[in-house]
Amino acid sequence: MTDFRDREKAFETKFARDEEMLFRVTARRNRLLGQWAAEKMGLTAEETDAYAKEVVAADFEEAGDEDVIRKLLGDLTSAGIDIDDAAIRTALVEKMVEARRQFIEEAK
């Protein structure tokens, strides 16, 4: 019975670690997305940093990525940038790959 409990504990620990890593990678992805959008809007370095933080915070509004996509689409459109939902979703995927790559490089 102890072996079963040990295995269960190990699975729970791995799950918690994986969830924390996903949270951190997603937050980094959102920061990278904010920087990407800020560059398109021509923001200054200080404005870019603040905007990237806003994008990270926007992800806490609801589960999934729709809140971040909605924020970026609204902000970019308001800034006069001609962009659509598909372009933002493509950037989202690209920035997730970049965020994962950065975490792997930091772990080395």
N, C-alpha and C positions, 0 to 999 in steps of 0.2 A: 504494500500500500504506500510505503514511503517513496518508492520509485515513481509511482504514479503522481504523487503530490509534487515531487521534485521536477518531473517533466512538465506538469501543469504550471508550476511557478516559473520555469524557464520560458515557456511559451508566453505567459503573461508579461514577463520582463522584456522579451523580444518585441512583443506587440507594442508595449509602451514606448520602447526605444525607437521603433519604426515610426510610430505616430508623432513623436517629438521631432524626429528628423524630417518627416514630411511637412510638419508645421514650419520648421525653420527654413526649409528649401522654398516653400510657398511664399513665406514672408520675403525672402530674398528675391524671388521671382517678381513679386509685386513691386519691390523697390526698383528693380531693373526696369520694369514696365513704366513706372513713374518717371524714371530718368529718360527713357526712350520718348515718352510723350512730351516731357518738358523740353527736350531738344527740338522736337517738331514745333512746339509752340514758341521757341526762342526765349526761354526763361533764363535768367541769370543763374550763377552757381548757387547762390543762397536760395533763390526761388525754386530751383530744381530740387535741392535737398528737402525743403519744406513740402513741395508737391509730392515727392516720392514717399514721404511719411504719410501724407494724406491718402495716397493710394493703398499703402499697407493697412491703414486704419479702415478704409472702405471695405476691406475684405471681411470685417467682423460684423457687417450689417446682416448678412444672411449666409446660409451654407452654399457652397459652390462658388463659381467664378462670375456669376451673372452680375453681382454687385460691382465688382471691379470693372467688368466690361462696360456696364452702364455708365459708371463714373468717367472712364476714359473717353467713351464715345461722346458723352455730353460735353466734357471739357474741351476735347479737340474740336468738335463741331462749333462750340461757342467761340473758340479762338480762330475760326475761319479756316480750319484745316479740313480739306476734302478727304474724308476717310469713312470706311464702312465697317460694319460688324466683323466681316470676314478678315479684314486686315488686322484688326485688333486681336482676333482669335489666333491668327497666324503669329503675331508678335508674342502672344501669351505662351504658345507652344515653344517658340524659339527661346524666350527668356527662361522658361522652365528648364530647358536643356542647359542653358548657360549657368543657371543657378546650381543645378546638380553638379556640373563640371567644376564649378568653383568650390563646392563642398568637398568633392573628391580630392581636388588639389590641396585644399587646406588640411585634409586628413593625412596626407603623406608626410 
